[in-house]
Amino acid sequence: MKIVNPLGEITVHINVLKHLVYQSLLECYGLVKMDDVNIISKYLGGEEKGIHIRDDEEGIFIDVYPVISYGMKIDQVALNVQEYVSYKFDEMLGMKPVEINIHILGIKLD
C-alpha cells in the first residue's frame, strides 16, 4: 500500500496491515481466536492466521476468519469487528478499507 503526501511517498507492507487488523481483533468483544480455511495457514499461519488482505487499485479488502464465544449475537459481533477495524485503519492510516468481510468459522463452547 502506498500513501502519497506532499513530502514524498510512504509504503506500508501488507504484513503491517495484517498486524494492525490482528491487534484490532484482540480488542473486540466476543472473539475467541482466529482460524483459517487454508489448511497450511491453519497450522503454520502464526498469530495472524485467518486474516487475508488484498490491496489493489480500488483499495484494501479484508477477510477475517474468527471463532466466537457461545452465546454471543453473531451479527452484532461481526458488525463490531467491522466498525472497529475500519476505525483503527482510519486512525492509523488516514483511510478506510473498501470491504471488511467476516467469515465466522465456529463457535467456542466454554
C-alpha atoms as one frame of an Amber mdcrd trajectory, in Angstrom:
protein
   0.000   0.000   0.000   1.320   3.428  -0.911   0.373   6.730   0.667   1.454
   9.840  -1.205   1.803  13.192   0.541   3.499  16.483  -0.420   6.807  15.368
   1.126   7.016  12.024  -0.647   5.714   8.501  -0.715   5.089   6.117   2.190
   4.991   2.374   1.530   3.259   0.134   4.078   3.929  -3.613   3.777   0.954
  -5.990   3.765   2.245  -7.678   6.965   1.940  -4.349   8.790  -1.698  -4.158
   7.707  -2.271  -7.737   8.909  -0.761  -6.905  12.276  -2.941  -3.801  12.550
  -6.045  -5.925  11.903  -4.845  -8.578  14.365  -4.288  -6.031  17.138  -7.730
  -4.553  16.472  -9.317  -8.004  16.698  -7.708  -8.628  20.076  -9.678  -5.670
  21.423 -13.045  -6.844  20.044 -15.512  -8.408  22.471 -16.785 -11.885  21.640
 -13.882 -13.207  19.575 -12.119 -16.261  20.969  -9.457 -16.944  18.345  -8.671
 -16.736  14.673  -8.901 -19.733  12.373  -8.244 -20.247   8.686  -9.842 -22.080
   5.780  -6.447 -22.811   4.224  -5.111 -25.999   5.860  -1.467 -24.866   5.608
  -2.148 -21.451   7.132  -4.341 -23.068   9.770  -1.388 -24.896  11.315   1.569
 -22.777  10.189  -0.028 -19.330   9.978   1.207 -17.885  13.257  -0.779 -15.383
  15.259  -2.117 -13.571  12.184  -3.700 -16.619  10.579  -7.248 -16.099   9.422
  -6.584 -12.566   8.188  -6.448 -12.130   4.428  -5.770  -8.701   2.932  -5.905
  -7.741  -0.729  -4.567  -4.375  -1.835  -5.383  -3.235  -5.375  -6.288  -0.099
  -7.318  -9.751   0.100  -5.733  -8.409  -0.014  -2.169  -7.941  -2.507   0.651
 -10.153  -5.570   1.033 -10.023  -7.520   4.310 -11.336 -11.028   5.041 -11.331
 -12.207   8.659 -11.996 -15.794   9.827 -12.759 -15.750  13.589 -14.226 -18.174
  16.101 -16.654 -16.512  18.512 -17.847 -17.267  22.030 -21.011 -19.285  22.561
 -23.995 -17.122  23.434 -22.804 -14.051  21.563 -25.062 -12.457  18.975 -23.200
 -13.298  15.763 -24.375 -10.359  13.670 -23.539  -7.871  16.425 -20.035  -9.309
  16.973 -19.374  -9.161  13.219 -20.637  -5.577  12.994 -18.476  -4.532  15.960
 -15.418  -6.093  14.299 -16.124  -4.299  11.019 -16.626  -0.937  12.694 -13.588
  -1.217  14.965 -11.188  -2.385  12.251 -12.418   0.421   9.989 -11.947   2.940
  12.817  -8.378   1.744  13.540  -7.433   1.901   9.847  -8.768   5.444   9.623
  -6.993   6.428  12.844  -3.598   4.967  11.923  -3.509   5.249   8.119  -5.969
   8.018   7.325  -8.034   5.763   5.068 -10.778   3.166   5.363 -10.848  -0.296
   3.786 -13.272  -0.800   0.895 -14.613  -4.032   2.430 -14.236  -5.882   5.721
 -15.743  -9.343   5.329 -16.274 -11.514   8.413 -16.471 -15.291   7.906 -17.423
 -16.980  11.204 -15.718 -20.393  11.228 -17.011 -21.662  14.543 -18.414 -21.155
  17.992 -16.334 -21.949  21.066 -18.226 -23.638  23.902 -16.770 -22.810  27.310
